[in-house]
Amino acid sequence: MTRILLGVLAGVVVVGVVVITSSPTLFQGKIFARINPVTRCELMSKIIAAQKIKPFTPQVATFIDVPTDHPCFSAIETGKRKGWIQGYKDGNFQPNKSLIRAEVAKVVVTAWKVTEVIPNVPSFVDVPTNAWYYNSVESLFKKIGTKICSTDNPLKSKSSCKDGKFNPTDTATETWAQYVVNAMAAL
């Protein structure tokens, strides 16, 4: 018997599959997807780990809400220094702010210095040519192909790119963001 379970483990929403058989010695369970939204902080950490670069750690914080003792301080400062991300006009970074899929595409394309691709015909029906994220989504799609279409939540029947949609304004999950970052790192 197979069950898909949704639960909270240490404050993190997780999805898991548990396979139960009649054999008393066979139990196999695995957490395979984190469906929490990916935050600005987490995305910076994922990219730095994937690119295997040494984080930049200045003596003074750039952002009001990311002090030097913040868990993502070095990752955020590195992203800022490399030009991958920026803060807000009020001096904050909002490290715990969730990202949408279009924002992840923009940051990933910027972090890997992907050459912009501007096709005449959009690859996705929900990514209009006049959207601020059009070039980033198209460039990422050109670079990693259908890997951009991973199903980020196994409990949803809807996967990205189904019916020609990218779902740019959907909240990006940790699983999807990691999948995209891994795809870029593998190139």
N, C-alpha and C positions, 0 to 999 in steps of 0.2 A: 504494500500500500504506500502511495506517495502522497504527501501533504505539502502544500505550500503554506508557509506560516509567515505572518507579519507580526513583528513585535518590537519592543524597545529594549536595547541592551546598552547599558551605561549611557543612557540619554541619546542614543543613536537609533534611528529607525532602521531596521534591517529586514531583509527578506531572506528566507531560507527554505531549503528543501530537505525534508526528512524522509528517508526511505526506511520503512519498517517491514521486516519479514517475519516469518514464523520461527526462524532460527533464533534462539536466545542469545547467540554470540554475535549476531550480525546486526549492527546498528550503524548507519551511516548518515551523518548530518553535515551540512555545509552551509555556511553563510556565504552567499554568492553575490549579493548586490546591496549597495548602500544607496537608498533612494532619498536620502536627505538632499536638500538643495546644496550646491557647492557655493561656498562663500568666496569673496575676493581674497581673503587670507589663504584659504585652502588652495585656490587655483595658483597663486604665486608659489606656494610650497611645492605643488605637484610639478610645475614647470621647472623649477630650480633642480628638483630631484631628477627629473627626466633628462635635463640637459647636463647634469653632472657638473655644475659650476659651483665655485666657492661663493657662498653668500657674502654680501657686502654688509658690514656692521659698523656704521658710523658711531661716533661718541654722542651725538645729539640727534634726537628724533626729528624727522621731517614733518610728521603729521601729529596733530594734537591728540588724537584718539589712538595712537599707536606708540606708547612709551617704549623706552629701551628694554623694559622687562616683559613686553608683550611676546607671546609664543611665536608670532609670525613677524616680529620686528625685522629681522635680517632678510627674510624673504620679501617682505613689502619694500624695504629700502633697496634691495637688489632690483626688483621690478621697476621701481621708480627711477633708479640710476640708469638702467638700461633702456628706459623709455617705453616699457611694455604697458605701464599703467600710470595713472595720475590720480591725484586727490581732488577734492572739491574746493571751491573758491573760499569756503569758510575755514580752510586749514585742516579739515578732517579727511580721513581715508574711508571710513566705514568698513572696517575689516570683516565684520560679520554680516555684511549685506549680501543677500543671495544674488546670483547672476542669472540672467536669461541666456538661452542658447546663443543668440546673436552676439552677446557680450563676450562669451567664451570664445566664439569664433574669432572675434576681433583681437582679443588678447593673444590667442595662440598664433594667429597669422603674424602678428607683430613680433612676438617672442622668437619665432623661427625665421623671421625676415623672409617670409614667403613672397615671391613675386606676384604682384596683383594680376588677376585674370579678370577681364571684363568681357564676357561673352555677349553677343548680340541678342541672344534669346536666353532668358533666365532658366536656370536648371530646376527651379522650384516655383510652384504657382503662388506660394505665400511669401516670396522674397522679391518684392517689386524693385525694378531698376533704380528707383529714386529713394530707396531706403538707405539710411546711413550705414547699414551693415551689409548692403548688397555685395560690394567688392570683397569683403572679408569672407562671407559665406561662400561665394563663388570660388574664391582663391583656395579656401580650405577644401572644398569639394573637389576641385581640380587636383589638389595635392594628395589627398588620402582617399578619394573616391567614395564608394558606398560605405566605407568605414564610418563616415560622418552620420550614417543612418542607423547606428546601433540602437537596439531597443534598450532604453535606460531604466525601464521598470518592468520586470517580468510579470507583475500583476496586471498591467495594462495590456489591452489587446492592441492599442494604438502604438505603433513605433514611429519614430521620426522617418520622414521621407516616404511614408506610405501615401499612395495617391498623389505623388509628386510634391509632397509638403515637407518642409524642413522644421516647421513649428518654431520660428525664431523668437517668439515672445514667451514660449514656455519656459518655466524655471528649469535651469540646467541642474541635473543631479550630479552627485559626486561620482557615481558610476560612469555616466556618460562623459563627463569632463575627463576622467582618468582614461577612458577608452580613447578619446580624441588625442590627449597628450601622449599616450603610449604609441598611437599610430604615427604621430609626428616624430617621436623619438626613434622609431624603428626605421625611418627612411635614411 
